Amino acid sequence: MPVAVRPISPDLGYPVSAILQDLSDAVAEIQTPTQPVQLASVAFASLPPADSWRGCMIHVSDKNAIAISTPVAGVYTWLRANGSAL
């Protein structure tokens, strides 16, 4: 879910406005990456509940696969990026 970041006022002064601008830029990069992003990696037995990570991707190290939390018949489950079961 996107996070709204308010414009940073130059009236805050250099140290504060610079830090807030860096934070704002970091949030923007997380929301809309401009380069590839490294995925978290876990073993299959340690996968978190898919329902808690709706629409997210994770690298499953022992299966050498990318899993995506996907709704199947109304229930979220981890599927391979190609749609097949892990």
N, C-alpha and C positions, 0 to 999 in steps of 0.2 A: 504494500500500500504506500503510495507516495506521501512524502512528508513535505508540507509547505514550509518554506524558509522565507522569513520576512526580509525585505531589503535592509541592508546595513547602513545606518546613518553615519556619515563622515563626522558628525558632531561628537561622536564617542571618543575621538582622539586616536592617535596612531596605534598604540599597543593593543587596545581592545578591538578596534575595528579590523586590524590586520588578522588577529586570531579568529574573530567571528567570520571574516571572509574566507579564511582557510577552512574552517568548519563547514561553511556553506558550500564551498567547492567540493569538499570531500563527500558531503551528502548528495550533491548533484551527480558525482561520479558513480556512487553506489546505485542511485536510481536509474541512471542511463549511462552504462559503461561506454567509454570511447575506445576501449581495447579489450582483448580477451581477459577473462577473470578466472583465477584459479579456483577450482571447486574444492570443497571440503572432501575428505576421503575417510571412509569408515569400512570396517568389515561387515559382511552381510548380517551377521548375528547382532551387530551393534546399531543397525539402522534404527533411527527414531521412528515413532508412529507417523505414517504417511499423512494422516489427517491433521497432524500438527504442523506439517510443512507443505501445505497445499500449493501446487504449482512450482515447487522448488526442485532443483537438480542436485545430485550428490554423486561422487565417484565411489563405487563399491569396489574396494581394493582387491578382495579375494575372488571376485568374479570378473575383474578387469572390465567393468561396465559403468555406464552412466545411467543412473536411475532417476526417473521423474515421478513425482507424486501426482498421480492421475486418478480422476474419478472413474470408477467402474461400477455401473449399476447403483450410483448414488453413494458409494463408499470409496474413499481415497485409498489407493494401494500403490506400492512402488513397482513401476514397470521399467523395462529397458527403454532407452531412447527410441528404439525402433518399434516399440509397442508390445514386444513379447515379454513373457514373464521372466522374472529373475530366477 
